[in-house]
Amino acid sequence: MKSAYLNPLLWLILSLTLGLAPFSPEPHLWEKIKWVSSGAEGMRFIDWFDLVLHATPWVMLIISSSIAIKNKAK
């Protein structure tokens, strides 16, 4: 039985919506990644939580896609 939480299509949709929202002036996740890569100076707990919130769909997309590819290879 395939679990819904391992469905790569679900995580792709969530990655392109929640993972990138808000879209302008630049994707929020990209903004947070740049902030962390420049030293994360001035980041508060809420900013770290926001980073985790927006990155989770992308991480789950990678995990679910890897599992799907591995299962397909069997």
N, C-alpha and C positions, 0 to 999 in steps of 0.2 A: 504494500500500500504506500503510495507516494504522499508525503506530507505537503500540505499547502505552503508551509513556511520555507520549504526548500525549492519552491517553484521559481526558476530564474526569471521568467516573464514578469511575475509579480514584483520581484526586486528591481528589475529593469525599469518598470513603470514608476516605482517609488523613488528610484535613484534619479530619474529624469524630472520628477516633480519635487518631492520633499528634499531630495539630496541637493538640488540646485537652487531652490527657492530662497529668497526672492531673486529674480533673474537680472534686475538692473540696479545699479549700473554694471555690476558683474556678479556672477553666482556667489552666493554667500559662503559656500564651502571653500571656494577658491580664495576668497578674501581672508578667511580664517587660516587657511594653509599658509598663505603669504605672511600673515601676521606671526604665526608660530615660527616659520623659517627665518624671519628677521629678528628672532630673539624673544618673542612673546612678551615684550615689555608692556606692562599696563594691563595684561589680561587678568580678568577676575574669574571667579568660579563660574559665573553665568556664561562667560565666553567659552570656557572649556566645555561646559555642558552643551552649549550650542554647537560646538565643533563635533562632539560625539553624536549629537542628535542628527546632524546633517551628514555625517560620515557613515553611520550605521547601515543605511540602505546600500551604499557602495560596497562595504565589507561583506554584507550578506549576499550581494550579487556575485561577488568573487567566490565566496564559499559555495553557494548553491550551484553556480556554473561549474565549478571544479568537481563537485559531487556528481552532477549530471554527466559530465564528460567521462568521469571515472566509471560510472555505472554503464554508460553506453559502450565503453571499451570492453566490458566483460562479455 
